[in-house]
Amino acid sequence: MRELKSIFDQIFREFSEEVVSLFSEAFKQKGLKKGEYFLREGRICNHIGFIKNGAMMCYYLKDGKRYIDEFSLDYEFITDYSSLLNQRPSNKNIQCIEGTEIFIISKDKLNDLYKKNNVEFERLGRTMAEQLYLQWHEKSKSLLMDNATERYIKLIENRTELPQRVPQYLIAEYLGITPESLSRVRKGIS
């Protein structure tokens, strides 16, 4: 867990060495293969993941159609926060796009940490929640206000490695356009 601690030292700079160490030690490392699920629709989400390396997508299904909500890559947190908080079955799927090494903390372990050092760990938990919220907020705002070209530009500006790691048809689904439209958008930008 030394590796995770050194990553968290960078992310959670304002926290004490002791808090970051205890937080890092609460995670378990797991390998997931391409196509495997971190979470399936209908199950209650009881974990938060931190991707060491790999790529995952979050999506919903409706009438047999997939709606991609988000991609998560190296050094990003991933969960279904709504299911985690409410302890209700998730309507989201989280699936690996490539082989993924992930560190996982259970809701129970996180709650145990909150009880140990209430103020610092709750602040750390809030920091994680804020990161997850900001990712969601930016995408939601972009879907309402930007056209496909603007959404694509923002996506590749903020996540430069995404087009090399995620198939174009999945990026098109995420943007809410066809693969052909994405090709035209990409040609127009070039």
N, C-alpha and C positions, 0 to 999 in steps of 0.2 A: 504493500500500500504506500510505500515511499514515493513511487511515481505519481500516484493520485494526490498525495499530500503536496508534492512540488507543483502540480498543476493548480490545486486549490489555493496554494500560497499566492499565486499570481491573480487568481480570480477574486479571492476574498482577502485582499491586502490589509483591510482595516481591522481584521479580526486577530486575536491573539494566537500565538503559536500553539498553545494548548487546545484552544477551541478547534482550530483547523485540524490538528492531529486527531482529536477525538472524533470529529466529523468524518475524516478520511477513513478511520478504522471501522466505522459503522457500515461501510460499503462492502459488498462482495463483488468480485469480478466474474463475468460470465462471457462466453463466446457464443455468438449467434451466427448461423449460416445465412447466406443469401436466401430470401424467401421465408425465413422463420419469422415468427411473430413475437414481439415483446408484450403485446396486448391484443386480445380479440374482442370484437363486439359481443356484448352480452355478459362479459365477465367484469367483476368489480376490480378496479385498479387499486392495488395496494402497494405500489412501488413508484419511486422516482428513479429514472436512469440518468447516467452521465456518460455520454459516448466518448470513449477513449479514442477510437478510430473506427470509421465505418459510416454508413449512410442508412437512414430510415425514413419512411414516409408515414404520415398519419392520414387516414382517409375514412370517409363515411360511405355507406352503401344505401342507395334508395332505388327501389324498383330495378335492381340489378345493375345500376349505374354507379360507378365509383366517383367520388368527389374528394379530391386531394386537398387536405387542409394545410399541410406543412411538410417540409423536409427538415431533417435534423442531421447534422454532420459532426465531425470531430469537435470535441470540447463544448458540446451543447447539452443542456438538460432536456429530458423528454419524459412526458407522462400524460395521462388524461386527468388534468387537474380537477375538473368538475367531478368525475367519478371518485377520485381520491378523497376529495373533501366531503362529498355527500354520501359516500359508500353505497352508491347505486350502480347497477350494471352500466357499463360503458356502451355508447353507441358508436365508438371509434375503434378502428383497427390501427395498430402500429406495427409495421412490417419492415424487415431489413431489405434494402435495395442491393446491398453488398454485404459481404461478411463483416461482422461488427463485434468489436470488443467493447463491452459496456460494464460500468460499475453501477450497482443497484443498491439502493437503500429502501428498506420497507417503511411503511407508514408507522408501524409500531416502534421500530428503532429510532425513527425521527422523533416521535413523541417521547420516547425515553430520554433522548438528548435534551429536548425542551424541558423536561422535568429536572434534569441534572443541573443545568445552568440556564435557567429560564430566559434571562434577558439576552445574553449573547447568542444562544442557539435560535431563539425566536427571531432575532434580527437577521441571522444567517438564513433561516427559512424564508423570511420575508424577502431577502435579496434574491433567492432562487425564484420565488413566486413572481417578483417584479420582472425578472428576465423572461420568464415564460409569458407574462402578460404583454410585455413590450413587443415580443415577436408576434403574438396574436394581433395586437392593436395595429401594427404597421400593415400587416396583410389585409386586415378588415378595412382599414381606411383606404388602402390602395384599390381594393375591389370596388369600393363605392365611388371613388373619385377619378381614377386613372383609366385611360384606355389600354388596350393590350400592349402597345408599344411602350408606353410609360411604365406599365407593370413589369415588363420584361427587363427594361433598362434598370429599374430599381433593384430587381432581383439579382441581376449579374453584377451590379455595382456593390451591393451589400454582401454578396456571397459569390465571389469571383470563381471559386472552384466548382460551384454547382453544375454549370453546363458540361464540364468534363466528367463528372461523376454520376449524374442522373440522366437517364435516357430522355431524349427530346420529347417523345410522346408523353412522358410523365410530366415534364415541365409544361407542355401544352395543356394537359388536364388541369394542372395546378392553376394556370392562368385563366382557365375557362374558355380556351380556344381550341381549334382543331390543329393537328400537327402541320397541315398545309398552311394555315394562317400563321403559325409560329415561324415556318420557313420564310414566308413573305416578310414578317416582322424582322427577322434576323438579316435578311438581304437588304432591307431598307435601312438598317442601322450601319451595315458594313461600309 
